């Protein structure tokens, strides 16, 4: 299976079942959508930000079809000026490269420095999907298992209403 072996070990340890989809490299939502057809899950867009000082990092999870405006997200998150984190920061905090951003990268955030914001519209989804730390596969898991995973990693998170505000 493609992806970080540590991730699969942790999923097994947490008894989190998943559906594995292997596909060609899919660094963007537009490319990935063609491989997700016929699967009963909400596919997620994952955005990794840093604050202006560069001392706080945020992972934002939202429906892949949501429109994203960084200025609106800044206002909603109330964390000050945000910018996309550099590839170096992405590797340091989540252990992934651009195009492979995923909450599963939290396995590499050993000091729990990344705060997660999850769009409330995902509460309506029974299943969600993310890359397993590499964009040549996707894993579909239950939404409640995503929360169990985040809590097991010890990262803080908040549910926020992004989608309605971004329309």
N, C-alpha and C positions, 0 to 999 in steps of 0.2 A: 504494500500500500504506500502511496505517496504521502509525504508529510513527516512530521517529527515523531520518531518512535516514542519519545517521552510523553507526547500527547496521547497516543494510543494506550500506553501503560496507565496513565491517569484516568482516562475514560473507563478502562476496564476496572480499575480500583474503585471508582465511583459508581460502578454498575450503570454507566450511561450507554444505552444502546444507540447505534447510529446506522444510517444508510450511507454507503460509500459510493460516490460517483467519480470515476476517473475520466478525465477529459484532457484535450490539448490545453496548452497554456492559455489562461483566461485572465489577463491583467486588468480588464475593465468589465463593468456590468454589462455593457452592450455585447461584448464577446461571450461572456459567461452565460447570458440568457439563452443562447442557442443550445446549450448543453443541459439546461435545467428543465426543458419542456417535458411535460408529462409527469412531473414529480410534485407531490402534494406538500409543498412547504412554502413559507415566505422567505424569499431570498433577500439577504441583507446587504446593505451598503455599509462599509465600516470606514470611518474617517478618523485619522489620528492627528490631533492638534497639540500645540504647546502654547503656553501663555506668553505674553510679551517678554517677560524676564527670562523665560526658558527654564524655570524651575518647577513647573507643573505641567503634567501631560494628561490628555484626555482622549478616550476612545469613544466615539459616538456611533451607535448602532441604530440604523433606521431601515425601513423598507426600501428595497433597491429602486422602486419606482418613484420615490419621493424626490421632489426638487430640492436642491441644496443651495442656500445662499449663506455664505460664511458670516455676513454682517447680521443677518437674522439669528443665526445660531449663536453668535457672540452675545446678543441681547438676551436670548433665552437662557443660556448657560450662566450668565452673570459672572463670568470669570475674567472680564477685561478683554483686551485685544488678543485675538487668537490668530495663529497662522498654522499652516500645515507643517508638521514636523519634518525635518530633513531625513533623507535615507539613513544617515548615521544614527540619528536619534531613534528612528524606527527599529533599526537593528539592535541598538543598545537596550531598548526597553521591551520590545516585543519579539526580537529575534527573527524578524521577517523583512522582506524587501518590498519596495513599492509594488502595488498590484497584488499583494498577498496579505494585506492587512486583515486581521481576524481577532476575535476575542480569544481564540485558542492560543494566541501568542502570549497570553498572560502566564503561560507556563514558564516563560523566560523573565517575567517581572518578579524576581525573587524578593525584592524589597517593597512590593505592592505600591509602586509610585504612580501607577496609571489609574485614574478615576474613570469609571464608565458611565456614560449617559445612554439610556435605552429609551427609544421612542415608545410612548404608551400604545401606539397602534399595534405594536407587536404583541400586546397582551391578548389580542384577538386571534393570534396565530397559534395553532396547536403545535406546528413544527416550524423550525427555522433552519437556514443553511448558511455555512461558512466554509472558507478554505481551511484545510488542516495545516496551516503555516506555510503552504506552498500553493500556487495557483494552478496546479495541474490536477486538482481533485477538489471535491466539495463533500462535506459531511452534513447530513440532515439529522437533526436531533429534536427532541421535544423542547418546547420553550422553557418549561420548568426545569429541564436538565441544564439548559444554558445558565439559569440562575444558580443552580446547585454547583455548577462548574466554577462560576465567578466567586461564589461564597467559599468554596473549597480552596481557591487560590488566595483568598483573603483580601481581595481588592474591594474598594468601596464602589458603590454604584447608586444611581438615582434614575427613577423613571421620570421622563419629561414629555410634554406634549410638543413634539416637533412638527409632525406631518401637517396638522391642521394649520399651524402658523406659517408653514413654508409654502403652502399652496398659493 
